[in-house]
Amino acid sequence: MIRRQRLAVGVCALLAALTAGLTFPTAAAADETEQAAPKVELVLDVSGSMRTRDIDGGTRMAAAKQAFDDVLDATPQDVELGIRTLGANYPGNDRKEGCKDTAQLYPVGPLDRTDAKTAVATLQPTGWTPIGPALLKAADDLNGGSGTRRIVLISDGEDTCQPLDPCEVAREIAAKGIGLTIDTLGLVPDSKTRDQLSCIADATGGTYTSVQHKEELTDRVGQLVHRAADPVVTPVATSGAGQCTSAPTLKSGLYTDRAAFGQQRWYKVDVKPGQELRASVSVADDRAVNPSYGVLLRAVTAKGREIVRGEAAGTGRTDMISTGLRYPKPSSDDDNAPAETVCLEVAHSFSAPASVKSTPGLPLELTVDVVGGPDQAHDVASFGLGRGWWLLGTLVLVGFLAGVLWGWLSRWRVAIWRTN
């Protein structure tokens, strides 16, 4: 029994070592240079409807003030925080003036908790709900720098300044490729408010939360502010070309772009002998689309010959579709052998109803990783195990023979015991 346990432990150790040694190489390390401080701007709806008393027996405005006080006390020191209001200053009926009513209550920067709390305490529900204009101004407040940037929008109703659709504003912000995320919270929302706030969040990769109680509001705003302090890899905005010859050359990293309906986007990557190109792409539908769609990622030579492709199809059950590919460049005996220019083509088959705007294009995220390649090109077809298949096969064969031998010895010992 002891020998059997030792044999099992030995086999498990060998398998563990094999697994550890054959895992995929990690992606390119993130930029180790010092990152800019994360920035967050809280955008608060101070329109007249915030007087409504339906959150734990108090007004929506009172719940928001209490949440802000608690969040300001708990904001991490390294987060630069600002506060912007909408509908806080103009009480009249002039729609044109009401739709200009957005102001920065506390500038984005190092936080003075006393000053910020004092500013919030002066707010009184007043006017309109210009969500679109407030988002545009908030994006300007956070513009510049390379750190994490988030807008946290808290509102209890729809935008009242159409035709400036806040959902389209969010798409325009995302199309700029500045890496800004908008999270939205709806205070006791109706279905229209919920749809609009969800659309705003979806357009920038943010989240939407429906809030019914004070504690929910405090907890969720606090989570979003703290999330900004988490280290992230910020995508780099790029612009693919209509053909490979004029495409931008990309290095290992994470990139964002926009692809219009029926449009191909081209990018170039240089791959040296002995290296392997790994690429993946995700395309999201940030607006209503028809249910059947697909995405294609191709690697071709500079002369147009296809090397490898990845493709995926969807049926409307998800709002994102992804695919990827791998291309190992064989090693060369010539140390001065030039790198090969590989052209990456991204295409998708999303389509939209006639009533849906086709611009800007759908957001895509492209990951490019150039790493040391396997010893042989055919190793890619071995599910990443490469020559490890030989060792794995040997272990399986040895295990099988050991099992047969152990079973035969056991039967022989039982037969001897019965005889005696």
Secondary structure, DSSP 8 states (H G I E B T S, - for coil): -HHHHHHHHHHHHHHHHHHHHHS---------S-----EEEEEEE-SGGGG-EEETTEEHHHHHHHHHHHHHHH--TT-EEEEEEESSS--SS-HHHHTT-EEEEEEEES--HHHHHHHHHT----S---HHHHHHHHHHHT-SSSS-EEEEEEESS--SSTTS-HHHHHHHHHHTTS-EEEEEEEES--HHHHHHHHHHHHHTT--EEEE-SHHHHHHHHHHHHHHHTS-----EE---BSSGGG--B--SEEEEEEE-TT--EEEEEEE-TTEEEEEEEEEE--S---S-EEEEEEEE-TTS-EEEEEEEEE-SS-SEEEEEEEEE----S-TT---EEEEEEEEE-----TTS---S-EEEEEEEEEEE--SSGGGGGGTT-TTHHHHHHHHHHHHHHHHHHHHHHHHHHHHHHHH-
